[in-house]
Amino acid sequence: MDQGFFLLFATVSVITALTVVLARNPVHSALALMACFLHISAIFVLLEAPLLAVIQIFVYVGAIMVLFLFVIMMIDMREAVLQRFLPGGNLPALALLCLLGIEMLVLVLWSDRISATAPVATRDGDDVRQLGTTLFADYLLPFEVASVILLAALVGAIVLARKEWE
């Protein structure tokens, strides 16, 4: 039963991710991204990681999506749609998307790490402490790089919005 739910959530996540890329309306892309984030949080629940599911919902669906929607509302939609979808610009992106999808499928099918056994969950109550220690000890550099990328996105959104005010 869990595998069926996982396949359902994973399939819908991939479909909504494709909708993010292929939608012509930026608002539709943002809503599809929100649906993708929600399905990924459902996958975290299936993997018995409720803390990550809640963080996924609060941080990405709550904060990042609000930021995206504010940026979409502040820029001129007609100009952004015309600049984003130039004729003939989608074909190379679609070819690259198909190539990466085939590569991911090949890697998943040939991987030795995928097994039918259930994940081992720790029940000693120190999940949050272990997550914090691992995040800030072993993965400190990727964590800081992600924060710098988010800061750059925020500065870019402010620059885009500021052009409209001048």
DSSP file with accessible surface (Angstrom, degrees, kcal/mol):
  #  RESIDUE AA STRUCTURE BP1 BP2  ACC     N-H-->O    O-->H-N    N-H-->O    O-->H-N    TCO  KAPPA ALPHA  PHI   PSI    X-CA   Y-CA   Z-CA
    1    1 A M     >        0   0  177      0, 0.0     4,-2.1     0, 0.0     5,-0.2   0.000 360.0 360.0 360.0 -41.7    0.0    0.0    0.0
    2    2 A D  H  >  +     0   0  105      1,-0.2     4,-2.6     2,-0.2     5,-0.2   0.878 360.0  53.4 -63.9 -37.0    2.8    2.4    0.9
    3    3 A Q  H  > S+     0   0  146      2,-0.2     4,-2.6     1,-0.2    -1,-0.2   0.889 107.2  52.0 -66.2 -36.0    4.5    1.7   -2.5
    4    4 A G  H  > S+     0   0   46      2,-0.2     4,-2.3     1,-0.2    -2,-0.2   0.924 111.4  46.0 -64.2 -44.5    1.3    2.6   -4.3
    5    5 A F  H  X S+     0   0   85     -4,-2.1     4,-3.0     2,-0.2     5,-0.3   0.899 112.0  52.3 -64.8 -39.9    1.0    5.9   -2.4
    6    6 A F  H  X S+     0   0   86     -4,-2.6     4,-2.9     1,-0.2     5,-0.2   0.937 110.4  47.2 -61.0 -45.8    4.6    6.6   -3.1
    7    7 A L  H  X S+     0   0   92     -4,-2.6     4,-2.4     2,-0.2    -1,-0.2   0.897 113.1  49.9 -63.2 -37.9    4.2    6.0   -6.8
    8    8 A L  H  X S+     0   0   94     -4,-2.3     4,-2.5     2,-0.2     5,-0.2   0.960 114.5  42.5 -63.7 -50.7    1.1    8.2   -6.9
    9    9 A F  H  X S+     0   0   45     -4,-3.0     4,-2.2     1,-0.2    -2,-0.2   0.891 115.7  49.7 -65.1 -38.4    2.8   11.1   -5.1
   10   10 A A  H  X S+     0   0   26     -4,-2.9     4,-2.3    -5,-0.3    -1,-0.2   0.917 111.4  48.8 -67.1 -41.2    6.0   10.7   -7.1
   11   11 A T  H  X S+     0   0   78     -4,-2.4     4,-2.5    -5,-0.2    -2,-0.2   0.935 113.1  46.3 -64.1 -45.4    4.0   10.7  -10.4
   12   12 A V  H  X S+     0   0   42     -4,-2.5     4,-2.8     1,-0.2     5,-0.2   0.881 110.7  54.5 -66.1 -34.9    2.0   13.7   -9.5
   13   13 A S  H  X S+     0   0   11     -4,-2.2     4,-2.2    -5,-0.2    -1,-0.2   0.924 110.1  45.8 -63.0 -43.3    5.2   15.5   -8.3
   14   14 A V  H  X S+     0   0   83     -4,-2.3     4,-2.3     2,-0.2    -2,-0.2   0.919 113.3  49.8 -66.4 -40.5    6.9   14.9  -11.7
   15   15 A I  H  X S+     0   0   94     -4,-2.5     4,-2.1     1,-0.2    -2,-0.2   0.935 112.9  45.8 -65.4 -43.5    3.7   16.0  -13.6
   16   16 A T  H  X S+     0   0   18     -4,-2.8     4,-1.9     1,-0.2    -1,-0.2   0.865 110.4  54.4 -69.5 -31.7    3.5   19.2  -11.5
   17   17 A A  H  X S+     0   0   42     -4,-2.2     4,-1.5    -5,-0.2    -1,-0.2   0.900 109.0  48.2 -66.3 -39.6    7.2   19.8  -12.0
   18   18 A L  H  X S+     0   0   64     -4,-2.3     4,-2.7     1,-0.2    -2,-0.2   0.880 108.6  54.8 -65.3 -35.7    6.8   19.6  -15.7
   19   19 A T  H  X S+     0   0   61     -4,-2.1     4,-2.1     1,-0.2    -2,-0.2   0.876 102.8  56.9 -64.7 -35.8    3.8   21.9  -15.5
   20   20 A V  H  < S+     0   0   30     -4,-1.9    -1,-0.2     1,-0.2    -2,-0.2   0.924 114.5  38.3 -59.0 -42.5    6.1   24.4  -13.7
   21   21 A V  H  < S+     0   0   81     -4,-1.5    -2,-0.2     1,-0.2    -1,-0.2   0.890 123.4  38.6 -77.7 -37.8    8.4   24.4  -16.7
   22   22 A L  H  < S+     0   0   99     -4,-2.7    -2,-0.2    -5,-0.1    -3,-0.2   0.587  85.3 109.4 -95.9 -10.4    5.9   24.2  -19.5
   23   23 A A     <  -     0   0   15     -4,-2.1     6,-0.1    -5,-0.2    -4,-0.0  -0.414  54.8-153.1 -69.9 140.5    3.1   26.5  -18.2
   24   24 A R  S    S+     0   0  152     -2,-0.1    -1,-0.1     4,-0.0    60,-0.1   0.784  78.0  70.4 -83.6 -28.4    2.7   29.7  -20.1
   25   25 A N  S  > S-     0   0   53      1,-0.1     4,-2.0     2,-0.0     5,-0.2  -0.792  73.7-146.4 -92.6 126.3    1.2   31.7  -17.3
   26   26 A P  H  > S+     0   0   15      0, 0.0     4,-2.2     0, 0.0     5,-0.2   0.836 100.1  55.7 -61.8 -30.8    3.6   32.5  -14.4
   27   27 A V  H  > S+     0   0   51      2,-0.2     4,-2.4     1,-0.2     5,-0.2   0.919 106.9  49.4 -67.5 -40.4    0.8   32.2  -11.8
   28   28 A H  H  > S+     0   0  108      1,-0.2     4,-2.4     2,-0.2    -1,-0.2   0.890 109.9  52.3 -64.1 -38.2    0.0   28.7  -13.1
   29   29 A S  H  X S+     0   0   11     -4,-2.0     4,-2.2     2,-0.2    -2,-0.2   0.917 109.8  48.7 -62.4 -42.8    3.7   27.8  -12.8
   30   30 A A  H  X S+     0   0    5     -4,-2.2     4,-2.1     2,-0.2    -2,-0.2   0.910 111.9  48.3 -65.8 -40.2    3.7   29.1   -9.2
   31   31 A L  H  X S+     0   0   81     -4,-2.4     4,-2.2     2,-0.2    -1,-0.2   0.895 111.1  50.5 -68.2 -37.1    0.6   27.1   -8.3
   32   32 A A  H  X S+     0   0   11     -4,-2.4     4,-2.3     2,-0.2    -1,-0.2   0.886 108.8  52.6 -66.8 -36.0    2.0   24.0   -9.9
   33   33 A L  H  X S+     0   0   35     -4,-2.2     4,-2.4     2,-0.2    -2,-0.2   0.902 107.9  51.2 -64.9 -38.8    5.3   24.5   -7.9
   34   34 A M  H  X S+     0   0   60     -4,-2.1     4,-2.2     2,-0.2    -2,-0.2   0.923 109.9  49.2 -64.1 -41.6    3.2   24.7   -4.7
   35   35 A A  H  X S+     0   0   29     -4,-2.2     4,-2.2     2,-0.2    -2,-0.2   0.902 109.8  52.2 -64.3 -37.7    1.4   21.4   -5.6
   36   36 A C  H  X S+     0   0   12     -4,-2.3     4,-2.1     1,-0.2    -2,-0.2   0.928 108.9  49.8 -63.5 -44.1    4.8   19.8   -6.3
   37   37 A F  H  X S+     0   0   31     -4,-2.4     4,-2.1     1,-0.2    -1,-0.2   0.896 109.7  51.7 -61.6 -39.5    6.1   20.9   -2.9
   38   38 A L  H  X S+     0   0   72     -4,-2.2     4,-1.8     1,-0.2    -1,-0.2   0.906 109.9  48.3 -66.0 -38.9    3.0   19.5   -1.2
   39   39 A H  H  X S+     0   0   50     -4,-2.2     4,-1.8     2,-0.2    -1,-0.2   0.862 109.0  53.5 -71.2 -32.8    3.4   16.1   -2.8
   40   40 A I  H  X S+     0   0   53     -4,-2.1     4,-2.0     2,-0.2    -1,-0.2   0.906 107.1  51.9 -66.9 -36.8    7.1   16.0   -1.9
   41   41 A S  H  X S+     0   0    7     -4,-2.1     4,-1.8     1,-0.2    -2,-0.2   0.882 106.5  54.1 -66.6 -33.0    6.0   16.7    1.7
   42   42 A A  H  X S+     0   0   23     -4,-1.8     4,-2.1     2,-0.2    -1,-0.2   0.883 105.7  52.8 -65.5 -35.8    3.6   13.7    1.4
   43   43 A I  H  X S+     0   0   25     -4,-1.8     4,-1.7     1,-0.2    -2,-0.2   0.906 106.0  53.7 -64.9 -39.1    6.5   11.6    0.3
   44   44 A F  H  <>S+     0   0   54     -4,-2.0     5,-2.4     1,-0.2    -1,-0.2   0.891 106.7  52.1 -62.0 -36.9    8.4   12.7    3.4
   45   45 A V  H ><5S+     0   0   88     -4,-1.8     3,-1.7     1,-0.2    -1,-0.2   0.922 108.0  51.2 -64.8 -41.4    5.4   11.5    5.5
   46   46 A L  H 3<5S+     0   0   42     -4,-2.1    -1,-0.2     1,-0.3    -2,-0.2   0.830 106.2  55.1 -63.9 -30.6    5.5    8.1    3.8
   47   47 A L  T 3<5S-     0   0   87     -4,-1.7    -1,-0.3    -5,-0.1    -2,-0.2   0.289 120.0-112.2 -84.4   9.3    9.3    7.9    4.6
   48   48 A E  T < 5S+     0   0  100     -3,-1.7    -3,-0.2     1,-0.1    -2,-0.1   0.881  81.5 124.9  60.3  43.1    8.4    8.4    8.2
   49   49 A A     >< +     0   0   25     -5,-2.4     4,-1.8     1,-0.1     5,-0.1  -0.630  22.4 161.2-125.4  71.4   10.1   11.9    8.4
   50   50 A P  H  > S+     0   0   89      0, 0.0     4,-2.4     0, 0.0     5,-0.2   0.832  72.1  59.3 -66.5 -29.5    7.3   14.1    9.7
   51   51 A L  H  > S+     0   0   66      1,-0.2     4,-2.6     2,-0.2     5,-0.2   0.940 107.4  45.8 -63.3 -44.8    9.7   16.8   10.7
   52   52 A L  H  > S+     0   0   65      2,-0.2     4,-2.5     1,-0.2    -1,-0.2   0.870 110.9  54.2 -66.0 -33.9   11.0   17.2    7.2
   53   53 A A  H  X S+     0   0    4     -4,-1.8     4,-2.1     2,-0.2    -2,-0.2   0.933 110.9  44.8 -65.1 -42.7    7.4   17.2    5.8
   54   54 A V  H  X S+     0   0   69     -4,-2.4     4,-3.0     2,-0.2     5,-0.3   0.915 113.4  49.9 -68.3 -41.2    6.4   20.0    8.2
   55   55 A I  H  X>S+     0   0   70     -4,-2.6     4,-2.8     1,-0.2     5,-0.6   0.912 109.1  53.4 -62.6 -41.0    9.6   22.0    7.3
   56   56 A Q  I  X>S+     0   0   20     -4,-2.5     5,-1.5    -5,-0.2     4,-1.2   0.923 113.2  43.0 -58.3 -44.6    8.8   21.4    3.6
   57   57 A I  I  <>S+     0   0   64     -4,-2.1     5,-2.1     3,-0.2    -2,-0.2   0.948 119.0  42.2 -69.6 -47.9    5.3   22.9    4.0
   58   58 A F  I  <>S+     0   0  148     -4,-3.0     5,-1.3     3,-0.2    -2,-0.2   0.953 124.0  33.5 -66.1 -48.9    6.3   25.8    6.3
   59   59 A V  I  X>S+     0   0   65     -4,-2.8     5,-2.3    -5,-0.3     4,-0.7   0.974 130.6  25.9 -76.5 -54.3    9.4   26.9    4.5
   60   60 A Y  I  <XS+     0   0   95     -4,-1.2     5,-1.9    -5,-0.6    -3,-0.2   0.966 130.7  34.1 -80.1 -52.9    8.7   26.2    0.8
   61   61 A V  I  4<S+     0   0   24     -5,-1.5    -3,-0.2     3,-0.2     5,-0.2   0.932 129.4  36.3 -70.3 -40.6    4.9   26.3    0.5
   62   62 A G  I  ><S+     0   0   35     -5,-2.1     4,-0.7    -6,-0.2    -3,-0.2   0.982 131.5  17.3 -76.4 -57.8    4.6   29.0    3.1
   63   63 A A  I  X<S+     0   0   57     -5,-1.3     4,-2.1    -4,-0.7    -3,-0.2   0.958 126.0  43.2 -87.5 -53.0    7.5   31.4    2.7
   64   64 A I  I  ><S+     0   0   24     -5,-2.3     4,-2.6     1,-0.2     5,-0.2   0.914 114.6  50.2 -66.9 -40.3    9.1   30.8   -0.7
   65   65 A M  H  ><S+     0   0    4     -5,-1.9     4,-2.7     2,-0.2    -1,-0.2   0.881 108.6  52.5 -67.8 -35.3    5.8   30.5   -2.6
   66   66 A V  H  X S+     0   0   70     -4,-0.7     4,-2.4     2,-0.2    -1,-0.2   0.933 110.0  49.7 -63.1 -41.8    4.6   33.8   -1.0
   67   67 A L  H  X S+     0   0   47     -4,-2.1     4,-2.2     1,-0.2    -2,-0.2   0.937 111.5  48.4 -60.9 -46.0    7.8   35.4   -2.2
   68   68 A F  H  X S+     0   0   78     -4,-2.6     4,-2.6     1,-0.2    -2,-0.2   0.921 111.7  49.3 -60.7 -44.6    7.3   34.0   -5.7
   69   69 A L  H  X S+     0   0   56     -4,-2.7     4,-2.3     1,-0.2    -1,-0.2   0.886 109.6  51.5 -67.1 -35.6    3.7   35.2   -5.9
   70   70 A F  H  X S+     0   0  116     -4,-2.4     4,-1.8     2,-0.2    -1,-0.2   0.918 111.1  48.3 -64.2 -41.6    4.7   38.7   -4.7
   71   71 A V  H  X S+     0   0   29     -4,-2.2     4,-1.7     2,-0.2    -2,-0.2   0.928 111.1  50.5 -64.4 -42.4    7.4   38.9   -7.4
   72   72 A I  H  < S+     0   0   22     -4,-2.6    -2,-0.2     1,-0.2    -1,-0.2   0.911 111.6  48.3 -63.0 -38.8    4.9   37.7  -10.0
   73   73 A M  H  < S+     0   0  132     -4,-2.3    -1,-0.2     1,-0.2    -2,-0.2   0.827 111.1  51.1 -71.0 -28.2    2.4   40.3   -8.9
   74   74 A M  H  < S+     0   0   82     -4,-1.8    -1,-0.2    -5,-0.2    -2,-0.2   0.763  99.5  70.6 -83.8 -25.6    5.0   43.1   -9.0
   75   75 A I  S  < S-     0   0   39     -4,-1.7     2,-0.7    -5,-0.1     3,-0.1  -0.537  97.3 -96.2 -89.7 161.0    6.3   42.5  -12.5
   76   76 A D     >  -     0   0   51     -2,-0.2     4,-2.2     1,-0.2     5,-0.2  -0.647  33.1-156.7 -76.7 116.1    4.4   43.3  -15.7
   77   77 A M  H  > S+     0   0   59     -2,-0.7     4,-2.6     1,-0.2     5,-0.2   0.894  87.2  52.4 -65.5 -41.7    2.9   40.0  -16.7
   78   78 A R  H  > S+     0   0  187      1,-0.2     4,-2.0     2,-0.2    -1,-0.2   0.932 112.9  44.2 -64.5 -42.8    2.5   40.7  -20.4
   79   79 A E  H  > S+     0   0   93      1,-0.2     4,-2.2     2,-0.2    -1,-0.2   0.908 113.8  50.5 -67.5 -39.7    6.1   41.8  -20.8
   80   80 A A  H  X S+     0   0   24     -4,-2.2     4,-2.2     2,-0.2    -2,-0.2   0.899 110.5  49.2 -66.1 -39.5    7.4   38.8  -18.8
   81   81 A V  H  X S+     0   0   43     -4,-2.6     4,-2.0     1,-0.2    -1,-0.2   0.913 111.8  48.9 -67.3 -40.1    5.4   36.3  -20.8
   82   82 A L  H  < S+     0   0  128     -4,-2.0    -2,-0.2    -5,-0.2    -1,-0.2   0.895 114.9  44.2 -66.9 -38.6    6.6   37.8  -24.1
   83   83 A Q  H  < S+     0   0  123     -4,-2.2     3,-0.4     1,-0.2    -1,-0.2   0.850 114.2  50.2 -73.3 -32.3   10.3   37.7  -22.9
   84   84 A R  H  < S+     0   0  107     -4,-2.2     2,-0.7     1,-0.2    -2,-0.2   0.868 111.3  45.9 -75.4 -36.5   10.0   34.2  -21.5
   85   85 A F     <  +     0   0   27     -4,-2.0    -1,-0.2    -5,-0.2    -2,-0.1  -0.609  69.2 167.2-114.8  73.1    8.4   32.5  -24.5
   86   86 A L    >   -     0   0  111     -2,-0.7     3,-1.8    -3,-0.4     4,-0.3  -0.556  50.7 -87.4 -77.6 149.6   10.3   33.5  -27.6
   87   87 A P  T 3  S+     0   0  133      0, 0.0    -1,-0.1     0, 0.0    -2,-0.0  -0.331 111.4  10.3 -61.6 134.4    9.5   31.4  -30.7
   88   88 A G  T 3  S+     0   0   68      1,-0.1     3,-0.3    -3,-0.1    -3,-0.0   0.422  96.1 108.4  81.2  -0.6   11.7   28.3  -31.0
   89   89 A G    <>  +     0   0   44     -3,-1.8     4,-0.7     1,-0.2    -1,-0.1   0.662  69.4  60.2 -82.6 -15.8   13.2   28.7  -27.5
   90   90 A N  H  > S+     0   0   73     -4,-0.3     4,-2.5     1,-0.1     5,-0.2   0.739  88.0  71.7 -84.7 -22.7   11.3   25.7  -26.0
   91   91 A L  H  > S+     0   0  127     -3,-0.3     4,-2.4     2,-0.2     5,-0.2   0.938  99.4  43.7 -65.0 -48.3   12.7   23.0  -28.3
   92   92 A P  H  > S+     0   0   88      0, 0.0     4,-2.4     0, 0.0    -1,-0.2   0.914 115.1  50.7 -63.3 -36.7   16.3   22.9  -26.9
   93   93 A A  H  X S+     0   0   56     -4,-0.7     4,-2.4     2,-0.2    -2,-0.2   0.906 110.9  48.4 -66.3 -39.9   14.9   23.0  -23.3
   94   94 A L  H  X S+     0   0   78     -4,-2.5     4,-2.4     2,-0.2    -1,-0.2   0.905 111.1  50.5 -67.0 -38.9   12.5   20.1  -24.1
   95   95 A A  H  X S+     0   0   60     -4,-2.4     4,-2.3     2,-0.2    -2,-0.2   0.925 112.1  47.2 -64.7 -42.3   15.3   18.1  -25.6
   96   96 A L  H  X S+     0   0  100     -4,-2.4     4,-2.7     2,-0.2     5,-0.2   0.901 110.6  52.7 -65.5 -38.5   17.5   18.7  -22.6
   97   97 A L  H  X S+     0   0   61     -4,-2.4     4,-2.3     2,-0.2    -2,-0.2   0.923 110.4  47.2 -62.8 -43.5   14.6   17.8  -20.3
   98   98 A C  H  X S+     0   0   72     -4,-2.4     4,-2.4     2,-0.2     5,-0.2   0.915 111.9  50.8 -64.6 -41.5   14.1   14.5  -22.1
   99   99 A L  H  X S+     0   0  109     -4,-2.3     4,-2.4     1,-0.2    -2,-0.2   0.927 112.1  46.0 -62.3 -45.7   17.8   13.7  -22.0
  100  100 A L  H  X S+     0   0   89     -4,-2.7     4,-2.5     2,-0.2    -1,-0.2   0.872 111.5  52.8 -66.6 -35.6   18.0   14.3  -18.3
  101  101 A G  H  X S+     0   0   34     -4,-2.3     4,-2.4    -5,-0.2    -2,-0.2   0.917 110.2  47.1 -64.8 -42.6   14.9   12.3  -17.7
  102  102 A I  H  X S+     0   0  108     -4,-2.4     4,-2.6     2,-0.2    -2,-0.2   0.919 112.2  50.9 -64.9 -41.3   16.3    9.3  -19.6
  103  103 A E  H  X S+     0   0  105     -4,-2.4     4,-2.5    -5,-0.2    -2,-0.2   0.926 110.7  48.4 -62.5 -42.4   19.6    9.7  -17.7
  104  104 A M  H  X S+     0   0  120     -4,-2.5     4,-2.4     1,-0.2     5,-0.2   0.918 111.3  50.4 -64.7 -40.9   17.7    9.7  -14.4
  105  105 A L  H  X S+     0   0  104     -4,-2.4     4,-2.5     2,-0.2    -2,-0.2   0.926 111.0  48.6 -63.6 -42.7   15.7    6.6  -15.3
  106  106 A V  H  X S+     0   0   56     -4,-2.6     4,-2.0     1,-0.2    -2,-0.2   0.928 112.1  49.0 -63.4 -44.2   18.8    4.7  -16.3
  107  107 A L  H  X S+     0   0  110     -4,-2.5     4,-0.5    -5,-0.2    -1,-0.2   0.894 112.6  47.8 -64.0 -38.3   20.5    5.6  -13.1
  108  108 A V  H >< S+     0   0   70     -4,-2.4     3,-0.6     1,-0.2    -2,-0.2   0.916 113.0  47.6 -69.0 -41.7   17.5    4.6  -11.0
  109  109 A L  H 3< S+     0   0  124     -4,-2.5    -2,-0.2     1,-0.2    -1,-0.2   0.838 117.2  41.8 -70.7 -30.8   17.1    1.3  -12.8
  110  110 A W  H 3< S+     0   0  206     -4,-2.0    -1,-0.2    -5,-0.2    -2,-0.2   0.423  89.8 114.0 -95.5   1.7   20.8    0.4  -12.6
  111  111 A S    <<  -     0   0   46     -3,-0.6     3,-0.3    -4,-0.5    -3,-0.0  -0.486  53.8-156.3 -78.2 142.7   21.3    1.5   -9.0
  112  112 A D  S    S+     0   0  160     -2,-0.2    -1,-0.1     1,-0.2    -4,-0.1   0.545  85.3  74.3 -89.0  -9.1   22.2   -1.0   -6.3
  113  113 A R  S    S+     0   0  230      2,-0.0     2,-0.6    -5,-0.0    -1,-0.2   0.659  74.1  89.2 -80.6 -16.6   20.8    1.3   -3.6
  114  114 A I        +     0   0  105     -3,-0.3     2,-0.3    -6,-0.2     0, 0.0  -0.728  56.1 157.9 -85.6 122.9   17.2    0.7   -4.4
  115  115 A S        -     0   0   78     -2,-0.6    -2,-0.0     2,-0.2    -3,-0.0  -0.897  51.3-117.7-138.0 170.7   15.8   -2.2   -2.5
  116  116 A A  S    S+     0   0  112     -2,-0.3     2,-0.1     2,-0.1    -2,-0.0   0.412  77.5 110.2 -90.7   1.3   12.4   -3.5   -1.3
  117  117 A T  S    S-     0   0  110      1,-0.1    -2,-0.2     3,-0.0     3,-0.1  -0.477  73.5-110.9 -79.1 150.6   13.3   -3.3    2.4
  118  118 A A        -     0   0   81     -2,-0.1    -1,-0.1     1,-0.1    -2,-0.1  -0.472  38.7 -98.7 -76.7 149.0   11.6   -0.7    4.6
  119  119 A P        -     0   0   83      0, 0.0     2,-0.6     0, 0.0    -1,-0.1  -0.378  35.1-116.0 -67.5 146.5   13.7    2.2    5.9
  120  120 A V        -     0   0  144     -3,-0.1     2,-0.4    -2,-0.1    -3,-0.0  -0.748  32.7-160.6 -85.7 121.1   15.0    1.8    9.5
  121  121 A A        -     0   0   38     -2,-0.6     2,-0.4     2,-0.0   -73,-0.1  -0.857  12.2-132.7-105.6 137.8   13.4    4.5   11.6
  122  122 A T        -     0   0   62     -2,-0.4     3,-0.2     1,-0.1     5,-0.1  -0.708  18.1-175.0 -87.8 138.7   14.9    5.6   15.0
  123  123 A R        +     0   0  189     -2,-0.4    -1,-0.1     1,-0.1    -2,-0.0   0.099  53.4 104.2-118.8  21.5   12.4    5.8   17.8
  124  124 A D  S    S-     0   0   98      1,-0.1    -1,-0.1     0, 0.0    -2,-0.0   0.451  88.8-116.0 -90.1   4.1   14.6    7.2   20.6
  125  125 A G  S    S+     0   0   64     -3,-0.2     3,-0.3     1,-0.1     4,-0.2   0.470  90.7 103.3  84.2  -1.2   13.3   10.8   20.4
  126  126 A D     >  +     0   0   66      1,-0.2     4,-2.7     2,-0.1     5,-0.2   0.075  39.3 114.2-101.3  25.4   16.5   12.4   19.3
  127  127 A D  H  > S+     0   0   74      1,-0.2     4,-2.5     2,-0.2    -1,-0.2   0.920  78.7  46.3 -62.1 -43.7   15.5   12.8   15.6
  128  128 A V  H  > S+     0   0   95     -3,-0.3     4,-2.7     2,-0.2    -1,-0.2   0.920 113.8  48.4 -67.1 -41.5   15.5   16.6   15.8
  129  129 A R  H  > S+     0   0  173     -4,-0.2     4,-2.6     2,-0.2     5,-0.2   0.916 112.8  48.3 -64.6 -42.5   18.9   16.7   17.6
  130  130 A Q  H  X S+     0   0   88     -4,-2.7     4,-2.6     2,-0.2     5,-0.2   0.910 112.0  49.8 -63.8 -40.1   20.4   14.2   15.1
  131  131 A L  H  X S+     0   0   63     -4,-2.5     4,-2.8    -5,-0.2    -2,-0.2   0.939 112.8  46.3 -64.4 -45.3   19.0   16.3   12.2
  132  132 A G  H  X S+     0   0   26     -4,-2.7     4,-2.6     2,-0.2     5,-0.2   0.917 113.7  48.1 -63.3 -43.0   20.4   19.5   13.6
  133  133 A T  H  X>S+     0   0   87     -4,-2.6     4,-1.4    -5,-0.2     5,-0.6   0.930 115.1  45.0 -64.9 -42.7   23.8   18.0   14.4
  134  134 A T  I  X>S+     0   0   54     -4,-2.6     5,-1.7    -5,-0.2     4,-1.1   0.922 114.3  49.5 -66.6 -41.5   24.1   16.5   10.9
  135  135 A L  I  <5S+     0   0   57     -4,-2.8     8,-0.3    -5,-0.2    -2,-0.2   0.929 120.1  34.0 -65.3 -44.1   22.9   19.6    9.2
  136  136 A F  I  <5S+     0   0  113     -4,-2.6    -1,-0.2    -5,-0.2    -2,-0.2   0.549 128.0  35.8 -94.1  -6.2   25.3   22.0   11.0
  137  137 A A  I  <5S+     0   0   65     -4,-1.4     3,-0.4    -5,-0.2    -3,-0.2   0.802 129.5  22.2-105.6 -57.0   28.2   19.7   11.3
  138  138 A D  I  <<S+     0   0  120     -4,-1.1     3,-0.2    -5,-0.6    -3,-0.2   0.825 134.1  33.0 -83.2 -33.4   28.4   17.5    8.2
  139  139 A Y  S  ><S+     0   0  133     -5,-1.7     4,-1.7    -4,-0.2    -1,-0.2  -0.130  75.7 122.4-118.4  37.5   26.4   19.6    5.7
  140  140 A L  H  > S+     0   0   78     -3,-0.4     4,-2.5     2,-0.2     5,-0.2   0.929  74.2  51.5 -67.3 -43.4   27.3   23.1    6.8
  141  141 A L  H  > S+     0   0  131      2,-0.2     4,-2.6     1,-0.2     5,-0.2   0.952 111.6  45.0 -63.2 -49.2   28.7   24.3    3.5
  142  142 A P  H  > S+     0   0   76      0, 0.0     4,-2.4     0, 0.0    -1,-0.2   0.896 112.7  53.8 -62.1 -33.8   25.7   23.2    1.4
  143  143 A F  H  X S+     0   0   80     -4,-1.7     4,-1.8    -8,-0.3    -2,-0.2   0.934 111.5  44.0 -64.3 -44.1   23.4   24.7    4.0
  144  144 A E  H  X S+     0   0   91     -4,-2.5     4,-2.1     2,-0.2    -1,-0.2   0.873 111.5  53.8 -69.5 -35.9   25.2   28.1    3.7
  145  145 A V  H  X S+     0   0   72     -4,-2.6     4,-2.4    -5,-0.2    -2,-0.2   0.920 108.1  50.7 -64.4 -41.1   25.3   27.9   -0.1
  146  146 A A  H  X S+     0   0   49     -4,-2.4     4,-2.3     1,-0.2    -2,-0.2   0.905 109.3  50.8 -63.4 -38.0   21.5   27.4   -0.1
  147  147 A S  H  X S+     0   0   48     -4,-1.8     4,-2.1     1,-0.2    -1,-0.2   0.894 110.1  49.6 -68.1 -36.3   21.1   30.4    2.1
  148  148 A V  H  X S+     0   0   91     -4,-2.1     4,-2.5     2,-0.2    -2,-0.2   0.905 110.0  51.3 -68.3 -37.8   23.2   32.5   -0.2
  149  149 A I  H  X S+     0   0  108     -4,-2.4     4,-2.2     2,-0.2    -2,-0.2   0.922 110.5  48.4 -64.4 -42.3   21.2   31.4   -3.2
  150  150 A L  H  X S+     0   0   80     -4,-2.3     4,-2.2     2,-0.2    -1,-0.2   0.898 110.7  51.3 -64.3 -38.1   18.0   32.3   -1.5
  151  151 A L  H  X S+     0   0  104     -4,-2.1     4,-2.6     2,-0.2    -2,-0.2   0.917 109.1  50.6 -64.4 -40.8   19.4   35.7   -0.6
  152  152 A A  H  X S+     0   0   63     -4,-2.5     4,-2.6     1,-0.2    -2,-0.2   0.897 109.5  51.3 -64.0 -38.4   20.4   36.2   -4.2
  153  153 A A  H  X S+     0   0   48     -4,-2.2     4,-2.2     2,-0.2    -1,-0.2   0.906 110.1  49.6 -64.6 -39.3   16.9   35.3   -5.3
  154  154 A L  H  X S+     0   0   73     -4,-2.2     4,-2.2     2,-0.2    -2,-0.2   0.929 111.7  47.5 -65.6 -43.6   15.5   37.8   -2.8
  155  155 A V  H  X S+     0   0   78     -4,-2.6     4,-2.5     1,-0.2    -2,-0.2   0.915 111.4  51.9 -64.7 -40.0   17.8   40.6   -4.1
  156  156 A G  H  X S+     0   0   32     -4,-2.6     4,-2.5     1,-0.2    -1,-0.2   0.898 108.2  51.1 -62.8 -39.1   16.9   39.7   -7.7
  157  157 A A  H  X S+     0   0   13     -4,-2.2     4,-2.3     2,-0.2    -1,-0.2   0.910 110.3  49.3 -65.1 -39.2   13.2   40.0   -6.9
  158  158 A I  H  X S+     0   0   99     -4,-2.2     4,-2.4     2,-0.2    -2,-0.2   0.916 110.8  49.9 -66.5 -40.7   13.8   43.4   -5.3
  159  159 A V  H  X S+     0   0   75     -4,-2.5     4,-1.5     2,-0.2    -2,-0.2   0.923 111.3  49.1 -64.5 -41.8   15.7   44.6   -8.3
  160  160 A L  H  X S+     0   0   82     -4,-2.5     4,-0.7     1,-0.2    -1,-0.2   0.909 114.2  45.2 -63.4 -41.6   13.0   43.4  -10.7
  161  161 A A  H >X S+     0   0    7     -4,-2.3     4,-0.8     1,-0.2     3,-0.6   0.862 108.1  57.8 -70.9 -33.8   10.3   45.1   -8.6
  162  162 A R  H >X S+     0   0  139     -4,-2.4     4,-1.2     1,-0.2     3,-0.6   0.850  96.1  62.7 -68.3 -31.3   12.3   48.3   -8.3
  163  163 A K  H 3< S+     0   0  143     -4,-1.5    -1,-0.2     1,-0.2    -2,-0.2   0.845 100.7  54.2 -61.7 -33.9   12.6   48.8  -12.1
  164  164 A E  H << S+     0   0   94     -4,-0.7    -1,-0.2    -3,-0.6    -2,-0.2   0.803 105.3  53.4 -70.2 -28.6    8.8   49.1  -12.2
  165  165 A W  H <<        0   0  175     -4,-0.8    -1,-0.2    -3,-0.6    -2,-0.2   0.754 360.0 360.0 -78.8 -26.2    8.8   51.9   -9.6
  166  166 A E     <        0   0  173     -4,-1.2    -3,-0.0    -3,-0.1     0, 0.0  -0.292 360.0 360.0 -81.6 360.0   11.3   54.1  -11.4
